Amino acid sequence: MTALLDAGADASIRDASGRTALDNAQRRGQTAIVSILEARN
């Protein structure tokens, strides 16, 4: 995740359900990803 964000990936893009990467990470209990995304927000 860090490499993607460092390369310019846009974490605010929404999927077909309208959810962001942060939304999906929170729903799936991926706490490390949530921490990374929140730190970049």
Steps between C-alpha positions, in 0.01 A plus 500: 500500500776742591676441168179566308431821687861613462465441125196727487205263537182687588349341811190718474370327185175318569407153381172400334334495843621852580760387754855629528804288583469623859135397516582151374798457730286598799224258400749216463682570826831577327634718778849546353355628172256725687793652692696564181204659322402715797858623538498611135162670521 
